[in-house]
């Protein structure tokens, strides 16, 4: 079992109730495999943390960019809180080392792990909020996310990946990318989609997501990374 008190210290936090942090780091797959474990998975904390994150980032952007339109601010926010951004922040905090996962999930290092890391980052925000209130949660978000905004603007990451890949493909290849669903798995309430993106007849990359739209965005981002566009 990971030393959660040590991880709290690593985060620069002292929890009044360390159980909140333990819950934030517990993936449902771990509970399915360890029936004797007493505790809940992190999905409720993720739900709470997502709301706190959206409010904090919205207020930060509203204050930082007083002359930007609602549409621009929405795009900036989406780029700051997307799966790639949150998973990157989670990776920088070594969250991987403290996650409670099933043996199967622990072996996965691809897109599925990115989603788990992003969700866990949100769950930790929820845990901090419950334990110490909004100010502490907002300070954590600010420390690990706000500094990314300059890079987001410089790299135009606020323009969604599908739009950026389409612009690049049309400019460099004279072709509009096409998307095709490769697979759908999971129950209706928790579907997982895999989508491939094609330039002409050539598959460039694949992406995963909880909706076809998310999977397409993931595929487009993977294609941009692969092609160096």
PAGUBA-817640 format. One record per residue (C-alpha): z, x, y; residue in three letters. Coordinates in steps of 0.25 Angstrom, whole numbers, plus 2048, in hexadecimal, padded with zeros to 3 digits. Each point is the difference from the previous one (the first is absolute). Layout:
REM PAGUBA-817640
ZXYALA/...
END
This chain:
REM PAGUBA-817640
800800800UNK/7FC80680EUNK/80B80380AUNK/7FE7F580AUNK/80B806809UNK/7F980D801UNK/7F37F8803UNK/8077F980BUNK/80480D806UNK/7F28057FEUNK/7FC7F4809UNK/80A80380AUNK/8087F47FDUNK/80E7FC7FBUNK/8007F27F9UNK/80C7F7801UNK/7FB7F97F3UNK/7F880A7F8UNK/7FB7F57F7UNK/7F67FC80AUNK/7F980D7FFUNK/8018007F1UNK/7F97F2800UNK/7F680580AUNK/7FC80B7F6UNK/8007F77F4UNK/7F27FC7FBUNK/7FF7F37F8UNK/7F98087F5UNK/80D8087FEUNK/8087F37FEUNK/7F67FB7F6UNK/80280D7F8UNK/80F801802UNK/8077F37FDUNK/80E805801UNK/7FE80580EUNK/8087F880AUNK/7F97FD80DUNK/7F47FA806UNK/7F2805803UNK/7FB80380EUNK/7F77F5802UNK/8097F8809UNK/80480C808UNK/7F1803802UNK/7FE7F2805UNK/80B80280AUNK/7FC80E804UNK/7F17FC802UNK/8057F680BUNK/80980A807UNK/7F580A800UNK/7F67F7806UNK/8097FC80BUNK/80480F803UNK/7F2805800UNK/7FB7F4808UNK/80A80380BUNK/7FD80F800UNK/7F27FD802UNK/8027F580AUNK/80880A809UNK/7F880D7FEUNK/7F37F9803UNK/8027F680BUNK/7F17FF803UNK/7FB7FE7F2UNK/7FB7F37FCUNK/8067F77F5UNK/7F48047F7UNK/80280F802UNK/80F7FF7FEUNK/7FE7F87F3UNK/7F680B7FBUNK/80A80B803UNK/80B7F97F9UNK/7F87FE7F4UNK/7FC80F7FFUNK/80F804802UNK/8057F77F5UNK/7F58007F5UNK/8038057F2UNK/7FA80E803UNK/80980280CUNK/80C7FB7F9UNK/7FE8077F3UNK/7FE80D808UNK/80D7FE808UNK/8077FD7F2UNK/7FA80C7FAUNK/80580980BUNK/80E7FB7FEUNK/7FF8037F1UNK/8027F27FCUNK/7F98037F3UNK/80B8087FBUNK/80A7F5801UNK/7F87F47FCUNK/8057F87F4UNK/7F37FD7F8UNK/7FC7FD7F2UNK/7FB80B7F8UNK/7F27FB801UNK/8007FE80FUNK/80680E802UNK/7F48067FAUNK/7F67F980AUNK/7FD80980CUNK/7F47F8805UNK/7FE7F4809UNK/80B7F87F9UNK/80A80A803UNK/7FC80080FUNK/8037F1800UNK/80D8027F9UNK/80480B80AUNK/7FC7F780CUNK/8087F47FBUNK/80C8097FEUNK/7FF80580EUNK/8017F2805UNK/80B7FD7F6UNK/80880C806UNK/7FE7FA80EUNK/8067F37FAUNK/80C8077FAUNK/80380880DUNK/7FF7F2808UNK/80A7F97F7UNK/80980C800UNK/80080580EUNK/7F87F6809UNK/7F37FF807UNK/80280D809UNK/8028097F4UNK/7F47FA7F9UNK/7F780180DUNK/80580F802UNK/7FC8037F1UNK/7F27FA803UNK/7FE80780DUNK/80480E7FAUNK/7F67FE7F4UNK/7F57F8806UNK/7FE7FF80FUNK/7FB80F801UNK/7F47FC7F8UNK/7FA7F880BUNK/7F980B807UNK/7F98047F3UNK/7FC7F27FDUNK/7F97FF80EUNK/7FA80D7FFUNK/7FA7FE7F2UNK/7FD7F1803UNK/8087FC7F4UNK/8037F3807UNK/7F27FC7FDUNK/8007FA7F2UNK/7FB8097F5UNK/7F57F67FCUNK/7FA80080EUNK/80180F801UNK/7F98027F3UNK/7F57F7803UNK/7FE80680DUNK/7FF80E7F9UNK/7F87FC7F5UNK/7F67F9809UNK/7FF80C809UNK/7FF80B7F5UNK/7F97F87F5UNK/7FA7F4807UNK/8067F77F6UNK/80B7F5801UNK/80B8027F5UNK/8027F67F5UNK/80D7FC7F9UNK/8027FB7F2UNK/80C7FC7F9UNK/8038097F4UNK/80C7F97FAUNK/80B7F6803UNK/80D8017F8UNK/80E7FA801UNK/8057F1801UNK/7FC7F780BUNK/80C803809UNK/7FE80F7FFUNK/7F18037FEUNK/7FB80E801UNK/7F1803803UNK/7F780C7FFUNK/7F4800808UNK/7F580B800UNK/7F880380DUNK/7F18047FEUNK/7F6806809UNK/7F27FC7FAUNK/8038007F1UNK/80A80B800UNK/80F7FD7FFUNK/80780980BUNK/80E7FC7FDUNK/80A7F57FBUNK/80C7FA806UNK/80C7F77FCUNK/8077F5807UNK/8087F37FEUNK/7F37F9806UNK/7F1802800UNK/80180380FUNK/80B80B7FEUNK/7F98067F4UNK/7F3801808UNK/80780780CUNK/8068097F6UNK/7F38037FAUNK/7FA80380DUNK/80B809804UNK/7FE8087F3UNK/7F1801803UNK/80280580EUNK/80A80B7FAUNK/7F68037F5UNK/7F4801809UNK/80780780BUNK/7FB7F680AUNK/
END
